[in-house]
């Protein structure tokens, strides 16, 4: 179901400049429903989705992808691969020294929870996402240097 929902969402997003609002709304609702059902399964399962060997294999694949010029040159890909790598290492109990993480963090946000992307604020008794800060994000994207990212990412992954 994921692939069909994701494909429909992508198609709606690029159907015309700024997407097709009605199709986007419908596809987003279906994708949201799929994500909620997936999260429910994760919450209810007593066994992890990935066994430790599978998670370590996935970590290796993420490391390999982030080390390729093809993906490191794309700031968004570099951000996402960093988040996946750092998060999975933490889940596997493979800590990263703060100095190396800070070194990489000066180029890319070290976590999906890093501002300005997913900070949360307390308002009216509920946690709500903060408003987007596109200027800062665009500045980070514009300042992205693939060669420096590769150097620092490889230093980070050498700790393993």
MODELLER restraints for C-alpha pairs under 7 A, 6 or more apart:
rsr = mdl.restraints
at = mdl.atoms
rsr.add(forms.Gaussian(group=physical.xy_distance, feature=features.Distance(at['CA:2:A'], at['CA:34:A']), mean=6.87, stdev=0.5))
rsr.add(forms.Gaussian(group=physical.xy_distance, feature=features.Distance(at['CA:5:A'], at['CA:27:A']), mean=6.67, stdev=0.5))
rsr.add(forms.Gaussian(group=physical.xy_distance, feature=features.Distance(at['CA:5:A'], at['CA:30:A']), mean=6.42, stdev=0.5))
rsr.add(forms.Gaussian(group=physical.xy_distance, feature=features.Distance(at['CA:5:A'], at['CA:31:A']), mean=5.51, stdev=0.5))
rsr.add(forms.Gaussian(group=physical.xy_distance, feature=features.Distance(at['CA:6:A'], at['CA:31:A']), mean=6.68, stdev=0.5))
rsr.add(forms.Gaussian(group=physical.xy_distance, feature=features.Distance(at['CA:8:A'], at['CA:27:A']), mean=5.94, stdev=0.5))
rsr.add(forms.Gaussian(group=physical.xy_distance, feature=features.Distance(at['CA:9:A'], at['CA:24:A']), mean=6.23, stdev=0.5))
rsr.add(forms.Gaussian(group=physical.xy_distance, feature=features.Distance(at['CA:9:A'], at['CA:27:A']), mean=4.93, stdev=0.5))
rsr.add(forms.Gaussian(group=physical.xy_distance, feature=features.Distance(at['CA:9:A'], at['CA:28:A']), mean=6.24, stdev=0.5))
rsr.add(forms.Gaussian(group=physical.xy_distance, feature=features.Distance(at['CA:12:A'], at['CA:19:A']), mean=5.64, stdev=0.5))
rsr.add(forms.Gaussian(group=physical.xy_distance, feature=features.Distance(at['CA:12:A'], at['CA:20:A']), mean=5.47, stdev=0.5))
rsr.add(forms.Gaussian(group=physical.xy_distance, feature=features.Distance(at['CA:12:A'], at['CA:23:A']), mean=5.44, stdev=0.5))
rsr.add(forms.Gaussian(group=physical.xy_distance, feature=features.Distance(at['CA:12:A'], at['CA:24:A']), mean=5.10, stdev=0.5))
rsr.add(forms.Gaussian(group=physical.xy_distance, feature=features.Distance(at['CA:13:A'], at['CA:19:A']), mean=4.16, stdev=0.5))
rsr.add(forms.Gaussian(group=physical.xy_distance, feature=features.Distance(at['CA:13:A'], at['CA:20:A']), mean=6.43, stdev=0.5))
rsr.add(forms.Gaussian(group=physical.xy_distance, feature=features.Distance(at['CA:13:A'], at['CA:24:A']), mean=6.26, stdev=0.5))
rsr.add(forms.Gaussian(group=physical.xy_distance, feature=features.Distance(at['CA:59:A'], at['CA:85:A']), mean=6.24, stdev=0.5))
rsr.add(forms.Gaussian(group=physical.xy_distance, feature=features.Distance(at['CA:59:A'], at['CA:88:A']), mean=6.70, stdev=0.5))
rsr.add(forms.Gaussian(group=physical.xy_distance, feature=features.Distance(at['CA:62:A'], at['CA:81:A']), mean=6.35, stdev=0.5))
rsr.add(forms.Gaussian(group=physical.xy_distance, feature=features.Distance(at['CA:62:A'], at['CA:85:A']), mean=6.21, stdev=0.5))
rsr.add(forms.Gaussian(group=physical.xy_distance, feature=features.Distance(at['CA:63:A'], at['CA:85:A']), mean=6.84, stdev=0.5))
rsr.add(forms.Gaussian(group=physical.xy_distance, feature=features.Distance(at['CA:65:A'], at['CA:71:A']), mean=6.57, stdev=0.5))
rsr.add(forms.Gaussian(group=physical.xy_distance, feature=features.Distance(at['CA:66:A'], at['CA:72:A']), mean=5.81, stdev=0.5))
rsr.add(forms.Gaussian(group=physical.xy_distance, feature=features.Distance(at['CA:66:A'], at['CA:78:A']), mean=6.52, stdev=0.5))
rsr.add(forms.Gaussian(group=physical.xy_distance, feature=features.Distance(at['CA:66:A'], at['CA:81:A']), mean=5.90, stdev=0.5))
rsr.add(forms.Gaussian(group=physical.xy_distance, feature=features.Distance(at['CA:67:A'], at['CA:150:A']), mean=6.16, stdev=0.5))
rsr.add(forms.Gaussian(group=physical.xy_distance, feature=features.Distance(at['CA:71:A'], at['CA:77:A']), mean=5.78, stdev=0.5))
rsr.add(forms.Gaussian(group=physical.xy_distance, feature=features.Distance(at['CA:71:A'], at['CA:78:A']), mean=6.47, stdev=0.5))
rsr.add(forms.Gaussian(group=physical.xy_distance, feature=features.Distance(at['CA:72:A'], at['CA:78:A']), mean=5.20, stdev=0.5))
rsr.add(forms.Gaussian(group=physical.xy_distance, feature=features.Distance(at['CA:72:A'], at['CA:146:A']), mean=5.36, stdev=0.5))
rsr.add(forms.Gaussian(group=physical.xy_distance, feature=features.Distance(at['CA:72:A'], at['CA:149:A']), mean=6.94, stdev=0.5))
rsr.add(forms.Gaussian(group=physical.xy_distance, feature=features.Distance(at['CA:72:A'], at['CA:150:A']), mean=6.64, stdev=0.5))
rsr.add(forms.Gaussian(group=physical.xy_distance, feature=features.Distance(at['CA:73:A'], at['CA:146:A']), mean=4.73, stdev=0.5))
rsr.add(forms.Gaussian(group=physical.xy_distance, feature=features.Distance(at['CA:75:A'], at['CA:141:A']), mean=5.58, stdev=0.5))
rsr.add(forms.Gaussian(group=physical.xy_distance, feature=features.Distance(at['CA:75:A'], at['CA:144:A']), mean=6.03, stdev=0.5))
rsr.add(forms.Gaussian(group=physical.xy_distance, feature=features.Distance(at['CA:79:A'], at['CA:108:A']), mean=5.88, stdev=0.5))
rsr.add(forms.Gaussian(group=physical.xy_distance, feature=features.Distance(at['CA:79:A'], at['CA:109:A']), mean=6.62, stdev=0.5))
rsr.add(forms.Gaussian(group=physical.xy_distance, feature=features.Distance(at['CA:82:A'], at['CA:110:A']), mean=6.48, stdev=0.5))
rsr.add(forms.Gaussian(group=physical.xy_distance, feature=features.Distance(at['CA:83:A'], at['CA:110:A']), mean=6.09, stdev=0.5))
rsr.add(forms.Gaussian(group=physical.xy_distance, feature=features.Distance(at['CA:83:A'], at['CA:111:A']), mean=4.97, stdev=0.5))
rsr.add(forms.Gaussian(group=physical.xy_distance, feature=features.Distance(at['CA:83:A'], at['CA:112:A']), mean=5.80, stdev=0.5))
rsr.add(forms.Gaussian(group=physical.xy_distance, feature=features.Distance(at['CA:89:A'], at['CA:95:A']), mean=6.54, stdev=0.5))
rsr.add(forms.Gaussian(group=physical.xy_distance, feature=features.Distance(at['CA:100:A'], at['CA:156:A']), mean=5.62, stdev=0.5))
rsr.add(forms.Gaussian(group=physical.xy_distance, feature=features.Distance(at['CA:101:A'], at['CA:110:A']), mean=6.83, stdev=0.5))
rsr.add(forms.Gaussian(group=physical.xy_distance, feature=features.Distance(at['CA:101:A'], at['CA:156:A']), mean=6.80, stdev=0.5))
rsr.add(forms.Gaussian(group=physical.xy_distance, feature=features.Distance(at['CA:103:A'], at['CA:152:A']), mean=6.87, stdev=0.5))
rsr.add(forms.Gaussian(group=physical.xy_distance, feature=features.Distance(at['CA:104:A'], at['CA:152:A']), mean=5.48, stdev=0.5))
rsr.add(forms.Gaussian(group=physical.xy_distance, feature=features.Distance(at['CA:104:A'], at['CA:153:A']), mean=6.45, stdev=0.5))
rsr.add(forms.Gaussian(group=physical.xy_distance, feature=features.Distance(at['CA:107:A'], at['CA:144:A']), mean=6.96, stdev=0.5))
rsr.add(forms.Gaussian(group=physical.xy_distance, feature=features.Distance(at['CA:107:A'], at['CA:149:A']), mean=6.81, stdev=0.5))
rsr.add(forms.Gaussian(group=physical.xy_distance, feature=features.Distance(at['CA:112:A'], at['CA:118:A']), mean=6.46, stdev=0.5))
rsr.add(forms.Gaussian(group=physical.xy_distance, feature=features.Distance(at['CA:113:A'], at['CA:119:A']), mean=6.12, stdev=0.5))
rsr.add(forms.Gaussian(group=physical.xy_distance, feature=features.Distance(at['CA:116:A'], at['CA:133:A']), mean=6.23, stdev=0.5))
rsr.add(forms.Gaussian(group=physical.xy_distance, feature=features.Distance(at['CA:118:A'], at['CA:129:A']), mean=6.44, stdev=0.5))
rsr.add(forms.Gaussian(group=physical.xy_distance, feature=features.Distance(at['CA:119:A'], at['CA:129:A']), mean=6.27, stdev=0.5))
rsr.add(forms.Gaussian(group=physical.xy_distance, feature=features.Distance(at['CA:119:A'], at['CA:130:A']), mean=6.03, stdev=0.5))
rsr.add(forms.Gaussian(group=physical.xy_distance, feature=features.Distance(at['CA:120:A'], at['CA:127:A']), mean=6.19, stdev=0.5))
rsr.add(forms.Gaussian(group=physical.xy_distance, feature=features.Distance(at['CA:120:A'], at['CA:128:A']), mean=5.64, stdev=0.5))
rsr.add(forms.Gaussian(group=physical.xy_distance, feature=features.Distance(at['CA:120:A'], at['CA:129:A']), mean=4.73, stdev=0.5))
rsr.add(forms.Gaussian(group=physical.xy_distance, feature=features.Distance(at['CA:120:A'], at['CA:130:A']), mean=5.67, stdev=0.5))
rsr.add(forms.Gaussian(group=physical.xy_distance, feature=features.Distance(at['CA:121:A'], at['CA:127:A']), mean=5.72, stdev=0.5))
rsr.add(forms.Gaussian(group=physical.xy_distance, feature=features.Distance(at['CA:121:A'], at['CA:128:A']), mean=5.67, stdev=0.5))
rsr.add(forms.Gaussian(group=physical.xy_distance, feature=features.Distance(at['CA:121:A'], at['CA:129:A']), mean=6.40, stdev=0.5))
rsr.add(forms.Gaussian(group=physical.xy_distance, feature=features.Distance(at['CA:121:A'], at['CA:130:A']), mean=6.26, stdev=0.5))
rsr.add(forms.Gaussian(group=physical.xy_distance, feature=features.Distance(at['CA:122:A'], at['CA:128:A']), mean=6.58, stdev=0.5))
